[in-house]
């Protein structure tokens, strides 16, 4: 079995642990995927052949969407893509998995195609036989063998599990939390404006220099060790950790818009120490005792189930491994109405330092250190706001008055939240016991 086949099987079994009895491989005759000796597989060469299938546990569509024109350089072809996804949903058992493998390296617009297809399959829902079903998005992940053998970082597999859903409210603007992130805070324009504010390749406070300062609080790194970066955004911190400290870094983020930018940039740079996955860090199976270090910058306040996150982190960290997270937190001041509204709009789940420490200890971590870095946050915000005002002529070469006002007013509001001791910036570091 090839390395790509092993990767696909690993992801499928993580997304749907049940037994796989019936598999359909949809591909061209030249496909390298065979799954010989592993799965009971029927082979198909036309998308239309899915319409005759029922009771399938796994469908693997290998480089069919581009070959059949469902994806072109002009974008997604909605009607034919709809027909394919509907046929797949009809053929699959509930809990069954659709794997879509596509190489976008010849696509003229991977920055458009990758997030567009990810969003399309993530929110695809239909009424089938009286049930409202769609795909529970597990991940969109780079094909490892394409990176290491061909320097191709734009070869992907999407792992999608059939699930029954509750129909959304008629006025719902977004369908999933990933959909919410990419349509509100992390639009392409928003990402670009954030990067202008924070500095090239970064969308976190203080940019490159501040990220180095935070990384140094790990207390040193082993050359060649493995790091997981949760909420890696457009990839500046991932590529920095690889380049400066010689680490092998996996970056994950739920935002397809942000991680697409990271992927396109590493495809240009060809740094094989770096790989990415669009996934939910709470539900994705990173494996057991895999990483020497786990890092996250200002991400986990987005996550509802903090206990599930800490459990997954603990599992994937090697014995003796170190975790370091910075996060937005809540202070001791009574929340202002403005801060309540801000928190609700962002769907934040803020914790105090004591709550973070208690949760870490509960999940088995030792040497737990927590630190309030809010004063440093105030300094960074003040500097960045002043830079925006000073360099607004350059800013307006790229962005509009609306983006300027959003950033300036947003930074000003955060400074007020800090003054009221509502908004904190916290750091947490701990170690998994060595034995």
C-alpha positions as a printed NumPy array, in Angstrom:
array([[  0.   ,   0.   ,   0.   ],
       [  1.379,   3.414,  -0.953],
       [  2.135,   6.234,   1.5  ],
       [ -0.818,   8.237,   0.148],
       [ -3.156,   5.281,   0.628],
       [ -1.907,   4.826,   4.208],
       [ -2.466,   8.526,   4.911],
       [ -6.017,   8.381,   3.544],
       [ -6.871,   5.237,   5.519],
       [ -5.492,   6.789,   8.716],
       [ -7.62 ,   9.895,   8.247],
       [-10.749,   7.923,   7.353],
       [-10.435,   5.688,  10.394],
       [ -9.943,   8.725,  12.618],
       [-13.004,  10.462,  11.158],
       [-15.208,   7.344,  11.218],
       [-13.863,   4.59 ,  13.489],
       [-16.507,   2.041,  12.41 ],
       [-15.867,  -0.925,  10.135],
       [-15.473,  -0.208,   6.422],
       [-17.164,  -2.957,   4.414],
       [-18.032,  -1.41 ,   1.073],
       [-15.693,   0.992,  -0.712],
       [-16.052,   2.702,  -4.063],
       [-12.989,   4.143,  -5.817],
       [-13.892,   6.784,  -8.397],
       [-10.872,   7.553, -10.547],
       [ -9.286,   7.517, -13.947],
       [ -7.583,   4.317, -15.092],
       [ -4.21 ,   5.992, -14.457],
       [ -4.923,   6.505, -10.732],
       [ -2.153,   5.413,  -8.372],
       [ -4.676,   4.633,  -5.638],
       [ -5.664,   0.955,  -5.474],
       [ -5.991,   0.005,  -1.768],
       [ -5.03 ,  -3.532,  -2.802],
       [ -5.466,  -6.102,  -0.057],
       [ -6.892,  -3.622,   2.417],
       [-10.425,  -2.72 ,   1.374],
       [-13.168,  -4.458,  -0.55 ],
       [-13.226,  -1.944,  -3.367],
       [-15.315,  -1.501,  -6.486],
       [-13.772,   0.722,  -9.147],
       [-15.645,   3.339, -11.146],
       [-14.538,   5.727, -13.868],
       [-17.519,   8.066, -14.274],
       [-19.159,  10.382, -11.742],
       [-22.555,   9.245, -13.009],
       [-21.813,   5.71 , -11.788],
       [-22.297,   6.861,  -8.204],
       [-26.027,   7.148,  -8.861],
       [-26.358,   3.358,  -8.934],
       [-24.556,   2.78 ,  -5.621],
       [-26.162,   2.275,  -2.199],
       [-24.937,   1.142,   1.21 ],
       [-21.379,   2.401,   0.712],
       [-19.1  ,   3.086,   3.697],
       [-16.308,   4.872,   1.831],
       [-16.087,   6.726,  -1.473],
       [-12.677,   7.863,  -2.675],
       [-12.805,  10.342,  -5.56 ],
       [ -9.249,  10.562,  -6.865],
       [ -8.546,  13.626,  -9.058],
       [-11.998,  13.494, -10.621],
       [-13.294,  17.001,  -9.95 ],
       [-10.604,  18.776, -11.989],
       [-10.526,  16.089, -14.694],
       [-14.306,  16.278, -15.221],
       [-14.489,  20.065, -15.106],
       [-16.266,  20.354, -11.742],
       [-13.327,  22.564, -10.749],
       [-11.689,  24.807, -13.359],
       [ -9.378,  27.79 , -13.343],
       [-12.514,  29.94 , -13.441],
       [-13.837,  28.407, -10.211],
       [-16.325,  25.789,  -9.029],
       [-19.098,  24.585, -11.344],
       [-21.993,  24.593,  -8.906],
       [-24.568,  22.498, -10.75 ],
       [-22.241,  19.607, -11.615],
       [-20.533,  19.773,  -8.225],
       [-23.954,  19.669,  -6.556],
       [-24.886,  16.586,  -8.559],
       [-21.656,  14.828,  -7.55 ],
       [-22.053,  15.624,  -3.842],
       [-25.722,  14.657,  -3.871],
       [-24.912,  11.319,  -5.514],
       [-22.19 ,  10.69 ,  -2.927],
       [-24.545,  11.477,  -0.043],
       [-27.207,   9.193,  -1.508],
       [-24.733,   6.331,  -1.947],
       [-23.127,   6.593,   1.486],
       [-24.425,   5.069,   4.68 ],
       [-24.901,   7.556,   7.506],
       [-21.461,   7.799,   9.086],
       [-19.815,   6.864,   5.809],
       [-16.944,   8.929,   4.435],
       [-16.303,  10.765,   1.185],
       [-12.631,  11.346,   0.375],
       [-11.883,  13.925,  -2.308],
       [ -8.288,  14.015,  -3.53 ],
       [ -7.289,  16.846,  -5.863],
       [ -3.958,  18.275,  -6.999],
       [ -4.299,  22.056,  -7.343],
       [ -0.682,  22.72 ,  -8.343],
       [ -1.694,  23.417, -11.942],
       [ -4.619,  25.597, -10.83 ],
       [ -4.071,  29.27 , -11.639],
       [ -6.005,  30.322,  -8.522],
       [ -5.323,  27.955,  -5.594],
       [ -5.978,  30.888,  -3.221],
       [ -9.558,  30.798,  -4.513],
       [-10.127,  27.11 ,  -5.245],
       [ -8.915,  25.64 ,  -1.948],
       [-11.043,  27.758,   0.417],
       [-14.004,  27.778,  -1.995],
       [-14.168,  23.984,  -2.241],
       [-13.614,  23.625,   1.499],
       [-16.489,  25.989,   2.241],
       [-18.71 ,  24.349,  -0.378],
       [-18.431,  20.839,   1.051],
       [-18.496,  22.039,   4.663],
       [-21.917,  23.67 ,   4.327],
       [-23.463,  21.318,   1.735],
       [-26.829,  20.073,   3.071],
       [-29.787,  18.388,   1.343],
       [-33.05 ,  16.621,   2.155],
       [-32.629,  12.974,   1.14 ],
       [-35.323,  10.388,   1.854],
       [-36.848,  12.573,   4.538],
       [-33.549,  13.326,   6.301],
       [-31.564,  16.561,   6.294],
       [-28.03 ,  15.334,   5.653],
       [-24.68 ,  16.761,   4.704],
       [-20.987,  16.418,   5.373],
       [-19.349,  16.722,   8.748],
       [-16.04 ,  18.285,   7.724],
       [-13.066,  16.467,   9.31 ],
       [-10.115,  17.999,   7.468],
       [ -8.528,  19.186,   4.264],
       [ -4.949,  18.002,   4.457],
       [ -1.857,  18.107,   2.291],
       [ -0.73 ,  14.8  ,   0.782],
       [  2.539,  14.085,   2.575],
       [  4.18 ,  12.072,  -0.198],
       [  3.603,  14.887,  -2.708],
       [  5.456,  17.291,  -0.417],
       [  8.46 ,  15.077,   0.188],
       [  8.788,  13.496,  -3.269],
       [  7.672,  16.31 ,  -5.562],
       [  7.834,  19.551,  -3.573],
       [  4.09 ,  19.894,  -4.213],
       [  2.243,  21.468,  -1.287],
       [ -1.021,  21.868,  -3.218],
       [ -2.081,  18.205,  -3.398],
       [ -4.949,  17.671,  -0.924],
       [ -7.394,  15.207,   0.533],
       [-10.72 ,  16.345,   1.968],
       [-12.221,  13.959,   4.548],
       [-16.005,  14.34 ,   4.841],
       [-18.341,  12.211,   6.961],
       [-22.039,  11.873,   6.137],
       [-24.162,  13.094,   9.026],
       [-27.765,  14.021,   9.748],
       [-28.172,  17.679,  10.783],
       [-30.843,  19.9  ,  12.242],
       [-31.998,  22.383,   9.587],
       [-30.661,  25.889,  10.307],
       [-32.835,  28.87 ,  11.081],
       [-34.171,  30.632,   8.002],
       [-32.204,  33.788,   8.813],
       [-28.906,  32.031,   9.601],
       [-26.034,  33.862,   7.873],
       [-23.522,  31.05 ,   8.399],
       [-23.837,  27.283,   8.766],
       [-20.74 ,  26.109,  10.688],
       [-18.204,  27.854,  12.915],
       [-15.546,  27.514,  10.211],
       [-18.006,  29.163,   7.829],
       [-18.534,  31.963,  10.363],
       [-14.79 ,  32.635,  10.701],
       [-14.209,  32.861,   6.953],
       [-17.23 ,  35.068,   6.283],
       [-16.727,  37.528,   9.138],
       [-13.373,  38.104,  10.845],
       [-11.133,  36.272,   8.379],
       [-12.284,  37.344,   4.948],
       [ -9.46 ,  37.726,   2.436],
       [ -9.604,  41.511,   2.766],
       [ -9.666,  41.268,   6.543],
       [ -6.654,  38.957,   6.576],
       [ -4.7  ,  41.324,   4.348],
       [ -5.498,  44.325,   6.541],
       [ -4.52 ,  42.386,   9.669],
       [ -1.213,  41.404,   8.072],
       [ -0.515,  45.028,   7.174],
       [ -1.146,  45.885,  10.825],
       [  0.908,  43.096,  12.425],
       [  3.66 ,  42.751,   9.841],
       [  4.45 ,  40.376,   6.982],
       [  3.281,  36.781,   7.49 ],
       [  1.656,  37.461,  10.888],
       [ -1.828,  38.162,  12.185],
       [ -1.068,  38.101,  15.911],
       [ -0.092,  40.971,  18.246],
       [  3.464,  42.22 ,  17.789],
       [  4.179,  40.246,  14.63 ],
       [  7.543,  38.549,  14.024],
       [  9.499,  39.998,  16.95 ],
       [  6.799,  39.343,  19.552],
       [  6.375,  35.779,  18.345],
       [ 10.105,  35.17 ,  18.858],
       [  9.814,  36.613,  22.375],
       [  6.953,  34.233,  23.146],
       [  8.692,  31.21 ,  21.593],
       [ 11.757,  31.875,  23.744],
       [  9.604,  31.152,  26.782],
       [  9.681,  27.471,  25.859],
       [ 13.194,  27.592,  27.332],
       [ 14.99 ,  26.209,  24.276],
       [ 14.322,  23.661,  21.533],
       [ 15.797,  20.373,  20.355],
       [ 16.873,  20.68 ,  16.727],
       [ 14.662,  18.585,  14.46 ],
       [ 11.983,  18.098,  17.111],
       [  8.28 ,  18.152,  16.239],
       [  5.951,  21.041,  17.026],
       [  2.195,  21.377,  16.581],
       [  0.983,  24.964,  16.089],
       [ -2.763,  25.304,  16.797],
       [ -4.427,  28.273,  15.134],
       [ -1.445,  28.9  ,  12.868],
       [ -3.198,  31.504,  10.726],
       [ -1.276,  32.536,   7.611],
       [  1.749,  30.544,   8.73 ],
       [  4.292,  33.141,   9.846],
       [  4.881,  31.501,  13.216],
       [  5.098,  28.018,  11.689],
       [  7.713,  29.004,   9.139],
       [  9.554,  31.062,  11.762],
       [  9.814,  28.099,  14.162],
       [ 11.14 ,  25.914,  11.337],
       [ 13.619,  28.477,  10.015],
       [ 14.941,  29.907,  13.301],
       [ 14.891,  26.81 ,  15.528],
       [ 15.104,  23.943,  13.015],
       [ 11.807,  22.377,  14.084],
       [  9.441,  20.19 ,  12.067],
       [  6.157,  22.041,  12.384],
       [  2.568,  21.081,  11.658],
       [  0.226,  24.059,  11.509],
       [ -3.529,  23.646,  11.878],
       [ -6.351,  26.141,  11.628],
       [-10.108,  25.962,  11.125],
       [-10.121,  28.988,   8.814],
       [ -9.693,  27.854,   5.219],
       [ -9.024,  31.423,   4.1  ],
       [ -6.094,  31.858,   6.457],
       [ -4.529,  28.443,   6.039],
       [ -4.803,  28.637,   2.266],
       [ -2.558,  31.689,   2.393],
       [ -0.077,  29.785,   4.551],
       [ -0.12 ,  26.806,   2.176],
       [  0.402,  28.865,  -0.979],
       [  3.355,  30.648,   0.629],
       [  5.086,  27.456,   1.751],
       [  4.458,  25.963,  -1.702],
       [  6.476,  28.872,  -3.098],
       [  9.219,  28.507,  -0.461],
       [  9.436,  24.671,  -0.528],
       [ 10.241,  24.163,   3.163],
       [  9.613,  20.446,   3.751],
       [  9.845,  20.95 ,   7.526],
       [  6.389,  22.563,   7.337],
       [  2.978,  21.031,   6.657],
       [ -0.618,  22.104,   7.276],
       [ -4.114,  20.786,   7.857],
       [ -7.422,  22.653,   7.818],
       [ -9.126,  21.009,  10.772],
       [-10.658,  21.417,  14.213],
       [ -7.976,  20.905,  16.876],
       [-10.632,  19.562,  19.255],
       [-11.838,  16.682,  17.048],
       [ -8.813,  15.93 ,  14.858],
       [ -6.808,  12.878,  15.935],
       [ -3.169,  14.002,  16.045],
       [ -2.039,  10.616,  17.346],
       [ -0.539,   9.66 ,  20.692],
       [  2.828,  10.91 ,  21.99 ],
       [  3.711,  12.597,  18.688],
       [  4.893,  16.164,  19.436],
       [  7.76 ,  17.514,  21.502],
       [  6.142,  20.957,  21.644],
       [  2.634,  22.334,  21.215],
       [  2.199,  26.041,  20.604],
       [ -0.777,  28.324,  20.099],
       [ -1.026,  32.092,  19.685],
       [ -4.308,  33.775,  20.599],
       [ -6.57 ,  31.053,  19.225],
       [ -8.147,  28.942,  21.937],
       [-10.566,  31.656,  23.073],
       [-12.528,  30.627,  19.956],
       [-12.982,  27.059,  21.269],
       [-16.125,  26.116,  23.183],
       [-15.046,  22.798,  24.69 ],
       [-11.782,  23.663,  26.431],
       [-11.686,  20.339,  28.293],
       [-11.837,  18.383,  25.035],
       [ -9.041,  20.555,  23.647],
       [ -6.769,  20.018,  26.655],
       [ -7.466,  16.272,  26.554],
       [ -6.518,  16.089,  22.88 ],
       [ -3.399,  18.189,  23.441],
       [ -2.269,  16.027,  26.343],
       [ -2.738,  12.851,  24.297],
       [ -0.676,  14.08 ,  21.347],
       [  2.181,  15.547,  23.397],
       [  5.164,  13.284,  24.077],
       [  6.039,  12.47 ,  27.707],
       [  8.202,  15.35 ,  28.873],
       [  6.861,  17.54 ,  26.071],
       [  6.055,  21.212,  26.654],
       [  2.969,  23.215,  25.755],
       [  2.839,  27.005,  25.553],
       [ -0.294,  28.99 ,  24.745],
       [ -1.09 ,  32.688,  24.671],
       [ -4.785,  33.549,  24.719],
       [ -7.284,  36.311,  25.204],
       [ -8.616,  36.078,  28.746],
       [-10.973,  37.838,  31.099],
       [ -9.925,  40.163,  33.881],
       [-11.545,  40.878,  37.22 ],
       [-13.436,  44.026,  36.26 ],
       [-17.203,  44.049,  35.73 ],
       [-17.839,  43.688,  32.004],
       [-18.909,  46.815,  30.194],
       [-21.807,  46.57 ,  27.761],
       [-19.387,  47.218,  24.905],
       [-17.162,  44.326,  25.964],
       [-20.144,  41.986,  26.335],
       [-21.203,  42.821,  22.786],
       [-17.643,  42.364,  21.468],
       [-17.332,  38.992,  23.194],
       [-20.69 ,  37.796,  21.869],
       [-19.939,  38.915,  18.319],
       [-16.664,  36.975,  18.285],
       [-18.114,  33.913,  20.06 ],
       [-15.224,  34.022,  22.52 ],
       [-14.96 ,  31.71 ,  25.518],
       [-12.669,  33.649,  27.824],
       [-10.999,  32.201,  30.905],
       [ -9.221,  33.662,  33.906],
       [ -5.653,  32.636,  34.68 ],
       [ -6.885,  30.548,  37.622],
       [ -9.354,  28.694,  35.392],
       [ -6.635,  27.874,  32.862],
       [ -4.311,  26.608,  35.592],
       [ -7.022,  24.455,  37.19 ],
       [ -7.933,  22.935,  33.832],
       [ -4.297,  22.121,  33.012],
       [ -3.761,  20.395,  36.344],
       [ -7.032,  18.484,  35.974],
       [ -5.857,  17.038,  32.669],
       [ -2.531,  15.864,  34.062],
       [ -0.047,  18.602,  33.196],
       [  2.754,  19.502,  35.601],
       [  5.066,  22.483,  36.102],
       [  2.095,  24.696,  35.222],
       [  2.979,  28.355,  34.811],
       [  0.478,  31.123,  34.066],
       [  1.256,  34.774,  33.432],
       [ -0.76 ,  37.918,  32.844],
       [  0.803,  39.757,  29.888],
       [ -1.902,  42.415,  29.544],
       [  0.447,  45.342,  30.096],
       [  2.58 ,  44.117,  27.212],
       [ -0.605,  43.786,  25.151],
       [ -1.43 ,  47.417,  25.917],
       [  2.025,  48.491,  24.697],
       [  1.657,  46.525,  21.46 ],
       [ -1.832,  47.863,  20.729],
       [ -0.732,  51.445,  21.373],
       [  2.285,  51.055,  19.074],
       [  0.299,  49.37 ,  16.297],
       [ -2.473,  51.971,  16.394],
       [  0.097,  54.772,  16.185],
       [  1.794,  53.015,  13.264],
       [ -1.542,  52.751,  11.451],
       [ -2.198,  56.448,  11.878],
       [  1.324,  57.446,  10.876],
       [  1.434,  55.219,   7.783],
       [ -2.157,  55.636,   6.652],
       [ -1.092,  56.943,   3.246],
       [  0.507,  53.571,   2.556],
       [ -2.475,  51.752,   4.072],
       [ -4.881,  53.508,   1.701],
       [ -2.858,  52.286,  -1.272],
       [ -4.16 ,  48.819,  -0.463],
       [ -7.308,  49.171,   1.635],
       [-10.32 ,  51.425,   2.078],
       [-11.472,  53.874,   4.723],
       [-13.788,  51.168,   6.047],
       [-10.857,  48.838,   6.778],
       [ -8.899,  51.697,   8.346],
       [-11.815,  52.61 ,  10.612],
       [-12.362,  48.968,  11.574],
       [ -8.743,  48.538,  12.657],
       [ -8.342,  51.908,  14.347],
       [-11.624,  51.665,  16.235],
       [-11.014,  48.019,  17.094],
       [ -7.597,  48.733,  18.6  ],
       [ -9.008,  51.738,  20.493],
       [-11.838,  49.617,  21.871],
       [ -9.416,  46.924,  23.077],
       [ -7.421,  49.552,  24.951],
       [-10.644,  50.59 ,  26.7  ],
       [-11.44 ,  46.959,  27.554],
       [ -7.971,  46.626,  29.069],
       [ -8.467,  49.826,  31.074],
       [-11.687,  48.349,  32.512],
       [ -9.85 ,  45.083,  33.314],
       [-12.215,  43.183,  31.053],
       [ -9.763,  42.094,  28.365],
       [ -6.579,  40.29 ,  29.449],
       [ -3.754,  38.709,  27.477],
       [ -2.567,  35.554,  29.202],
       [  0.179,  32.983,  28.831],
       [  0.103,  29.348,  29.913],
       [  3.04 ,  26.918,  29.889],
       [  3.166,  23.362,  31.21 ],
       [  4.788,  19.978,  30.74 ],
       [  3.454,  16.466,  30.268],
       [  4.997,  14.164,  32.902],
       [  7.936,  12.188,  31.56 ],
       [  6.702,   8.959,  33.157]])
